[in-house]
């Protein structure tokens, strides 16, 4: 016979695993954006404006020699493979370039 403490601890551990297991992919991958959201991003927008439109990026990088950060988003509803949307910022934190990139699907 199992004690009530062990059963209760097992339930809490299971609940925690479900919560963290569901949240981990979202935290690691960022929020997927739609094609229509991409159309709203314009050259000269601030990082704050881009965050308001697209939300948190899946990946933030600063390439050597680049004037500012590069943000990568996953695009939902891609008809084939995986689509990424990249937003590049200048030293002043304003959008200087934005582009969509298709990645082949595995398999």
Contact map, one row per residue, 1 for C-alpha under 8 A:
11100000000000000000000000000000000000000000000000000000000000000000000000000000000000000000000000000000000
11110110000000000000000000000000000000000000000000000000000000000000000000000000000000000000000000000000000
11111110000000000000000000000000000000000000000000000000000000000000000000000000000000000000000000000000000
01111111000000000000000000000000000000000000000000000000000000000000000000000000000000000000000000000000000
00111111100000000000000000000000000000000000000000000000000000000000000000000000000000000000000000000000000
01111111110000000000000000000000000000000000000000000000000000000000000000000000000000000000000000000000000
01111111111000000000000000000000000000000000000000000000000000000000000000000000000000000000000000000000000
00011111111100000000000000000000000000000000000000000000000000000000000000000000000000000000000000000000000
00001111111110000000000000000000000000000000000000000000000000000000000000000000000000000000000000000000000
00000111111111000000000000000000000000000000000000000000000000000000000000000000000000000000000000000000000
00000011111111100000000000000000000000000000000000000000000000000000000000000000000000000000000000000000000
00000001111111110000000000000000000000000000000000000000000000000000000000000000000000000000000000000000000
00000000111111111000000000000000000000000000000000000000000000000000000000000000000000000000000000000000000
00000000011111111100000000000000000000000000000000000000000000000000000000000000000000000000000000000000000
00000000001111111110000000000000000000000000000000000000000000000000000000000000000000000000000000000000000
00000000000111111111000000000000000000000000000000000000000000000000000000000000000000000000000000000000000
00000000000011111111100000000000000000000000000000000000000000000000000000000000000000000000000000000000000
00000000000001111111110000000000000000000000000000000000000000000000000000000000000000000000000000000000000
00000000000000111111111000000000000000000000000000000000000000000000000000000000000000000000000000000000000
00000000000000011111111100000000000000000000000000000000000000000000000000000000000000000000000000000000000
00000000000000001111111110000000000000000000000000000000000000000000000000000000000000000000000000000000000
00000000000000000111111111000000000000000000000000000000000000000000000000000000000000000000000000000000000
00000000000000000011111111100000000000000000000000000000000000000000000000000000000000000000000000000000000
00000000000000000001111111110000000000000000000000000000000000000000000000000000000000000000000000000000000
00000000000000000000111111111100000000000000000000000000000000000000000000000000000000000000000000000000000
00000000000000000000011111111110000000000000000000000000000000000000000000000000000000000000000000000000000
00000000000000000000001111111100000000000000000000000000000000000000000000000000000000000000000000000000000
00000000000000000000000111111100000000000000000000000000010000000000000000000000000000000000000000000000000
00000000000000000000000011111110000000000000000000000000011000000000000001000000000000000000000000000000000
00000000000000000000000011111111000000000000000000000001111000000000000011000000000000000000000000000000000
00000000000000000000000001001111100000000000000000000011110000000000000011000000000000000000000000000000000
00000000000000000000000000000111110000000000000000000000000000000000000011110000000000000000000000000000000
00000000000000000000000000000011111011000000000000000100000000000000000011110000000000000000000000000000000
00000000000000000000000000000001111111000000000000000000000000000000000000111000000000000000000000000000000
00000000000000000000000000000000111111100000000000000000000000000000000000110000000000000000000000000000000
00000000000000000000000000000000011111110000000000000000000000000000000000000000000000000000000000000000000
00000000000000000000000000000000111111111000000000001100000000000000000000000000000000000000000000000000000
00000000000000000000000000000000111111111000000000000100000000000000000000000000000010000000000000000000000
00000000000000000000000000000000001111111100000000000000000000000000000000000000000000000000000000000000000
00000000000000000000000000000000000111111100000000001000000000000000000000000000000000000000000000000000000
00000000000000000000000000000000000011111110100001001000000000000000000000000000000000000000000001000000000
00000000000000000000000000000000000000111111100000000000000000000000000000000000000000000000001000000000000
00000000000000000000000000000000000000001111100000000000000000000000000000000000000000000000011111000000000
00000000000000000000000000000000000000000111110000000000000000000000000000000000000000000000011100000000000
00000000000000000000000000000000000000001111111011000000000000000000000000000000000000000000011000000000000
00000000000000000000000000000000000000000001111111000000000000000000000000000000000000000000111000000000000
00000000000000000000000000000000000000000000111111100000000000000000000000000000000000001000111000000000000
00000000000000000000000000000000000000000000011111110000000000000000000000000000000000000000000000000000000
00000000000000000000000000000000000000000000111111111000000000000000000000000000000000000000000000000000000
00000000000000000000000000000000000000001000111111111110000000000000000000000000000000000000000000000000000
00000000000000000000000000000000000000000000001111111111000000000000000000000000000000000000000000000000000
00000000000000000000000000000000000000000000000111111110000000000000000000000000000000000000000000000000000
00000000000000000000000000000000000010011000000011111110000000000000000000000000000000000000000000000000000
00000000000000000000000000000000100011000000000001111111100000000000000000000000000000000000000000000000000
00000000000000000000000000000010000000000000000001111111100000000000000000000000000000000000000000000000000
00000000000000000000000000000110000000000000000000100111110000000000000000000000000000000000000000000000000
00000000000000000000000000000110000000000000000000000111111100000000001110000000000000000000000000000000000
00000000000000000000000000011110000000000000000000000001111100000000001111000000000000000000000000000000000
00000000000000000000000000001100000000000000000000000000111110000000001110000000000000000000000000000000000
00000000000000000000000000000000000000000000000000000000111111000000111100000000000000000000000000000000000
00000000000000000000000000000000000000000000000000000000001111100000111000000000000000000000000000000000000
00000000000000000000000000000000000000000000000000000000000111110101110000000000000000000000000000000000000
00000000000000000000000000000000000000000000000000000000000011111100110000000000000000000000000000000000000
00000000000000000000000000000000000000000000000000000000000001111100000000000000000000000000000000000000000
00000000000000000000000000000000000000000000000000000000000000111110000000000000000000000000000000000000000
00000000000000000000000000000000000000000000000000000000000001111111100000000000000000000100000000000000000
00000000000000000000000000000000000000000000000000000000000000001111100000000000000000001110000000000000000
00000000000000000000000000000000000000000000000000000000000001000111110000000000000000011111100000000000000
00000000000000000000000000000000000000000000000000000000000111100111111000000000000000011100100000000000000
00000000000000000000000000000000000000000000000000000000000111100001111100000000000001111000000000000000000
00000000000000000000000000000000000000000000000000000000111110000000111110000000000001110000000000000000000
00000000000000000000000000000000000000000000000000000000111100000000011111000000000111100000000000000000000
00000000000000000000000000000111100000000000000000000000111000000000001111100000000111000000000000000000000
00000000000000000000000000001111100000000000000000000000010000000000000111110000011110000000000000000000000
00000000000000000000000000000001111000000000000000000000000000000000000011111100011110000000000000000000000
00000000000000000000000000000001111000000000000000000000000000000000000001111100001000000000000000000000000
00000000000000000000000000000000010000000000000000000000000000000000000000111110000000000000000000000000000
00000000000000000000000000000000000000000000000000000000000000000000000000111111111000000000000000000000000
00000000000000000000000000000000000000000000000000000000000000000000000000001111100000000000000000000000000
00000000000000000000000000000000000000000000000000000000000000000000000000000111110000000000000000000001100
00000000000000000000000000000000000000000000000000000000000000000000000000000111111000000000000000000111110
00000000000000000000000000000000000000000000000000000000000000000000000001100101111100000000000000000111100
00000000000000000000000000000000000000000000000000000000000000000000000001110100111110000000000000011110000
00000000000000000000000000000000000000000000000000000000000000000000000111100000011111000000000000011110000
00000000000000000000000000000000000001000000000000000000000000000000000111100000001111100000000001111000000
00000000000000000000000000000000000000000000000000000000000000000000011110000000000111110000000001111000000
00000000000000000000000000000000000000000000000000000000000000000000011100000000000011111000001111100000000
00000000000000000000000000000000000000000000000000000000000000000001111000000000000001111100001111000000000
00000000000000000000000000000000000000000000001000000000000000000011110000000000000000111111111110000000000
00000000000000000000000000000000000000000000000000000000000000000111100000000000000000011111111100000000000
00000000000000000000000000000000000000000000000000000000000000000011000000000000000000001111110000000000000
00000000000000000000000000000000000000000000000000000000000000000001000000000000000000001111110000000000000
00000000000000000000000000000000000000000000011000000000000000000001100000000000000000001111111000000000000
00000000000000000000000000000000000000000011111000000000000000000000000000000000000000001111111100000000000
00000000000000000000000000000000000000000111111000000000000000000000000000000000000000111100111111000000000
00000000000000000000000000000000000000000011000000000000000000000000000000000000000000111100011111000000000
00000000000000000000000000000000000000000010000000000000000000000000000000000000000000111000001111100000000
00000000000000000000000000000000000000001010000000000000000000000000000000000000000011110000001111110000000
00000000000000000000000000000000000000000000000000000000000000000000000000000000000011100000000011111000000
00000000000000000000000000000000000000000000000000000000000000000000000000000000001111000000000001111100000
00000000000000000000000000000000000000000000000000000000000000000000000000000000001111000000000000111110000
00000000000000000000000000000000000000000000000000000000000000000000000000000000111100000000000000011111000
00000000000000000000000000000000000000000000000000000000000000000000000000000000111100000000000000001111100
00000000000000000000000000000000000000000000000000000000000000000000000000000001110000000000000000000111110
00000000000000000000000000000000000000000000000000000000000000000000000000000001110000000000000000000011111
00000000000000000000000000000000000000000000000000000000000000000000000000000000100000000000000000000001111
00000000000000000000000000000000000000000000000000000000000000000000000000000000000000000000000000000000111
